[in-house]
Amino acid sequence: MAVAEQQSLETPAQKADARVPTVIVDDVHIVYKVYGAGTGKGSATAALGRLLLRRGSPNVRRVHAVKGVTFTAYRGEAIGIIGSNGSGKSTLLRAIAGLLPPERGRVYTDGQPSLLGVNAALMNDLTGATNVILGGLAMGMSREEVRGRYQGIVDFSGINEKGDFISLPMRTYSSGMAARLRFSIAAAKNHDVLMIDEALATGDRAFQRRSEERIRELRKEAGTVFLVSHNNNSIRDTCDRVVWLEKGELLMDGPTDEVIKAYEKHTK
Ligand SMILES: Nc1ncnc2c1ncn2[C@@H]1O[C@H](COP(=O)(O)OP(=O)(O)OP(=O)(O)O)[C@@H](O)[C@H]1O
């Protein structure tokens, strides 16, 4: 793999202060195929007819969401991903997490990437408390670890600030409360590569501050953090590098201030 080759070419002196790559995105293209789009010929009879005549579906539309994106992320970096609606940010994160196969190109990762989206799956009919326990176990913590961290996770989420909500089913939570609990569960563990999709936008200011602080800690613990957000201040406060996508293409990749300044100029 590319990472191993790169490291073996370095002299010992270079190695000492070498940056360790954690994610290599190499000319990645992601294409969604949307079936039954457009013409309204989606009936079962029409599908059966196509099967019998061995003809392909006439109405498959291809959405080329990520177009030839290339960059390398290093250990200890927090990278913001910005761009207008539909520019391919979430798609790129899902590809890094291994949830979407690239049509072309490769993603190499060192360690297990964890994607924390606002849609991360928690069980709506179970209580917040049970979800904390199941979430911890699903992330590979032992029962003792989960028990030890339980109160910290609940306190971090702030779910119980206005009453005993943690013992109620998740379906009774507002979307903001649910997103806070998801972030708190995922952030309780040190991740090799943690990807956060808009989680910070959902909490109130106090929760955002706690989350930003936790992201800084996660970086210190030698992981790599990706943060997709429309909130430029959150990105400024947490990331030292920003990747800017537009229409699926990488428009700019560099220090946070430079890229955000260019992006703000572009969006004005
Ligand atoms: N499941 C899907 N099937 C088909 N097309 C999709 C799917 N998900 C996303 N797309 C399309 O891919 C493109 C990129 O979408 P994506 O959600 O990655 O953008 P984004 O930058 O995260 O947007 P936003 O800022 O609005 O969340 C858009 O054109 C979108 O319509």
The ligand as an SDF file (V2000), in Angstrom:
LIG
                    3D

 31 33  0  0  0  0  0  0  0  0999 V2000
  -28.4400    8.5280   -2.1610 N   0  0  0  0  0  0  0  0  0  0  0  0
  -28.2910    9.3550   -3.2040 C   0  0  0  0  0  0  0  0  0  0  0  0
  -28.7310    9.0210   -4.4150 N   0  0  0  0  0  0  0  0  0  0  0  0
  -28.5600    9.8430   -5.4740 C   0  0  0  0  0  0  0  0  0  0  0  0
  -27.9490   11.0370   -5.4140 N   0  0  0  0  0  0  0  0  0  0  0  0
  -27.4800   11.4250   -4.2250 C   0  0  0  0  0  0  0  0  0  0  0  0
  -27.6230   10.6190   -3.0500 C   0  0  0  0  0  0  0  0  0  0  0  0
  -27.0470   11.2700   -2.0020 N   0  0  0  0  0  0  0  0  0  0  0  0
  -26.5730   12.4310   -2.4960 C   0  0  0  0  0  0  0  0  0  0  0  0
  -26.8390   12.5400   -3.8300 N   0  0  0  0  0  0  0  0  0  0  0  0
  -26.4420   13.6280   -4.7280 C   0  0  0  0  0  0  0  0  0  0  0  0
  -25.0320   13.7530   -4.6760 O   0  0  0  0  0  0  0  0  0  0  0  0
  -24.6410   15.1220   -4.6740 C   0  0  0  0  0  0  0  0  0  0  0  0
  -23.7930   15.4070   -3.4330 C   0  0  0  0  0  0  0  0  0  0  0  0
  -24.5970   15.2440   -2.2820 O   0  0  0  0  0  0  0  0  0  0  0  0
  -24.0010   15.3530   -0.8010 P   0  0  0  0  0  0  0  0  0  0  0  0
  -25.0970   14.9980    0.1530 O   0  0  0  0  0  0  0  0  0  0  0  0
  -22.7400   14.5940   -0.7310 O   0  0  0  0  0  0  0  0  0  0  0  0
  -23.6820   16.9180   -0.7100 O   0  0  0  0  0  0  0  0  0  0  0  0
  -23.3040   17.8050    0.5630 P   0  0  0  0  0  0  0  0  0  0  0  0
  -22.1910   18.6890    0.1160 O   0  0  0  0  0  0  0  0  0  0  0  0
  -23.0700   16.9600    1.7550 O   0  0  0  0  0  0  0  0  0  0  0  0
  -24.6460   18.6600    0.7130 O   0  0  0  0  0  0  0  0  0  0  0  0
  -25.2810   19.4380    1.9870 P   0  0  0  0  0  0  0  0  0  0  0  0
  -24.3630   20.5510    2.3320 O   0  0  0  0  0  0  0  0  0  0  0  0
  -26.5700   19.9410    1.4230 O   0  0  0  0  0  0  0  0  0  0  0  0
  -25.4750   18.4290    3.0710 O   0  0  0  0  0  0  0  0  0  0  0  0
  -25.9290   15.9340   -4.7650 C   0  0  0  0  0  0  0  0  0  0  0  0
  -26.1240   16.2500   -6.1230 O   0  0  0  0  0  0  0  0  0  0  0  0
  -26.9940   14.9720   -4.2880 C   0  0  0  0  0  0  0  0  0  0  0  0
  -28.2170   15.2410   -4.9440 O   0  0  0  0  0  0  0  0  0  0  0  0
  1  2  1  0
  2  3  1  0
  2  7  2  0
  3  4  2  0
  4  5  1  0
  5  6  2  0
  6  7  1  0
  6 10  1  0
  7  8  1  0
  8  9  2  0
  9 10  1  0
 10 11  1  0
 11 12  1  0
 11 30  1  0
 12 13  1  0
 13 14  1  0
 13 28  1  0
 14 15  1  0
 15 16  1  0
 16 17  2  0
 16 18  1  0
 16 19  1  0
 19 20  1  0
 20 21  2  0
 20 22  1  0
 20 23  1  0
 23 24  1  0
 24 25  2  0
 24 26  1  0
 24 27  1  0
 28 29  1  0
 28 30  1  0
 30 31  1  0
M  END
$$$$
